[in-house]
Amino acid sequence: MRTKGLRSFSQVEIMMKNKDNGKVIERLQTAIHAKKGEIKNYSKQLAKELINEELFLEMTQESSAELEKLERQLIEAESIQELRDNEKEKVASAMGILKEIIDKKELTHADVTTLIDKIVVNERKGEGLDIEVVWNTPFLVIGE
């Protein structure tokens, strides 16, 4: 019995962009479990003398390489999931701060300091000004 592994290590991030992160991780865990079962099955076949040692070594080496690849993909997928969870927390925190400021219906100096890192004003050659607002993380940078 042979199981088909995921396409390649570099495609884990692409897959996670297109699918639910939990499903990708679950799929990798299932593939790892199946691959371990496959390797065990080869050992049983060798013990029952259904395959010879040379074939056993060839098949287990190939399956072990695929297993290592799947395990690396799982580590990468879990790292990406952790990063996404951290980013979600930061966004939720920023949204909470914005909601508090909006609910007060008053913009204080402390609020401005919380939201804005700096405002850069440059005089254009000729007329007018270039104004750049640099927001504190995780807020956006807006240039005018």
C-alpha distance (Angstrom), angle and dihedral (degrees) to the residues before:
residue distance angle dihedral
M1 . . .
R2 3.81 . .
T3 3.76 126.0 .
K4 3.75 123.1 -151.8
G5 3.81 113.6 -121.7
L6 3.76 126.5 -145.7
R7 3.78 117.4 -79.0
S8 3.80 102.8 -100.7
F9 3.79 142.7 -33.4
S10 3.79 93.0 -108.2
Q11 3.79 92.3 55.8
V12 3.81 96.6 61.9
E13 3.79 91.9 90.4
I14 3.81 91.5 47.5
M15 3.80 90.2 50.6
M16 3.80 91.2 49.8
K17 3.80 91.3 52.6
N18 3.78 90.1 55.5
K19 3.81 99.7 40.3
D20 3.74 142.1 41.2
N21 3.82 106.8 -79.4
G22 3.78 92.8 -134.0
K23 3.79 91.8 54.3
V24 3.81 92.2 51.1
I25 3.80 91.3 50.5
E26 3.81 90.9 45.5
R27 3.81 90.7 49.8
L28 3.80 91.1 50.9
Q29 3.81 91.7 48.4
T30 3.81 90.1 50.3
A31 3.82 91.5 48.8
I32 3.83 90.7 49.5
H33 3.80 91.1 50.0
A34 3.81 90.7 48.9
K35 3.80 91.9 47.8
K36 3.82 91.1 51.6
G37 3.80 88.6 50.1
E38 3.78 89.9 50.4
I39 3.82 91.3 53.7
K40 3.83 90.3 48.6
N41 3.79 89.5 50.0
Y42 3.81 90.3 55.1
S43 3.81 89.1 53.3
K44 3.80 90.9 51.7
Q45 3.79 90.7 48.7
L46 3.80 90.0 51.3
A47 3.81 91.7 48.7
K48 3.82 90.6 51.1
E49 3.82 88.5 46.5
L50 3.81 91.6 -120.8
I51 3.82 89.1 130.9
N52 3.79 130.6 26.9
E53 3.81 124.6 -116.2
E54 3.80 93.9 -105.7
L55 3.80 92.2 55.2
F56 3.81 90.0 43.2
L57 3.81 91.9 54.4
E58 3.79 92.7 46.5
M59 3.80 93.7 48.9
T60 3.82 95.7 43.6
Q61 3.81 92.7 47.1
E62 3.80 90.6 52.9
S63 3.80 92.4 44.8
S64 3.81 92.0 45.8
A65 3.81 90.3 52.9
E66 3.81 89.8 50.4
L67 3.82 89.7 47.0
E68 3.81 91.7 53.0
K69 3.80 89.6 49.5
L70 3.81 91.3 51.4
E71 3.80 91.3 48.1
R72 3.82 90.9 52.0
Q73 3.80 89.2 49.4
L74 3.80 90.2 51.0
I75 3.80 91.5 51.2
E76 3.81 90.0 50.2
A77 3.82 92.3 46.7
E78 3.81 91.7 49.8
S79 3.82 90.4 48.7
I80 3.79 91.0 51.0
Q81 3.81 90.0 48.2
E82 3.81 90.6 51.4
L83 3.81 91.3 50.0
R84 3.78 91.0 49.3
D85 3.80 91.4 48.9
N86 3.83 89.8 51.5
E87 3.81 91.1 49.1
K88 3.81 90.8 49.4
E89 3.80 89.5 53.0
K90 3.81 91.2 50.8
V91 3.80 92.0 49.4
A92 3.81 91.3 47.3
S93 3.80 89.7 50.9
A94 3.81 91.7 49.0
M95 3.79 90.8 48.2
G96 3.81 89.2 51.1
I97 3.79 91.2 52.7
L98 3.80 91.5 48.4
K99 3.81 91.6 48.0
E100 3.82 90.9 51.8
I101 3.81 91.2 50.5
I102 3.81 92.4 47.3
D103 3.82 92.7 45.9
K104 3.83 90.6 54.6
K105 3.81 88.7 56.8
E106 3.78 87.8 -148.6
L107 3.79 129.8 91.3
T108 3.79 111.7 -143.1
H109 3.79 129.7 -170.4
A110 3.82 88.1 -106.6
D111 3.82 89.5 54.9
V112 3.79 92.0 50.9
T113 3.82 90.0 48.7
T114 3.80 90.0 49.9
L115 3.81 93.2 50.6
I116 3.80 103.6 35.6
D117 3.79 127.8 52.9
K118 3.80 95.1 -173.9
I119 3.76 144.6 -27.2
V120 3.79 116.4 -136.1
V121 3.80 117.6 -159.5
N122 3.82 120.0 -170.3
E123 3.77 125.6 -178.6
R124 3.80 113.2 -127.4
K125 3.78 120.5 -133.0
G126 3.73 99.6 -100.2
E127 3.78 113.4 6.1
G128 3.75 137.5 -5.3
L129 3.75 138.7 17.6
D130 3.80 135.4 -87.5
I131 3.79 109.7 -137.5
E132 3.80 122.3 -166.6
V133 3.79 121.6 -174.2
V134 3.82 114.5 -158.0
W135 3.80 109.2 -160.3
N136 3.77 124.5 -151.0
T137 3.78 113.9 -108.8
P138 3.01 127.9 -60.8
F139 3.79 89.2 26.0
L140 3.80 120.5 89.2
V141 3.79 131.2 -97.1
I142 3.78 111.1 -118.5
G143 3.79 123.4 -171.5
E144 3.79 123.0 -165.5
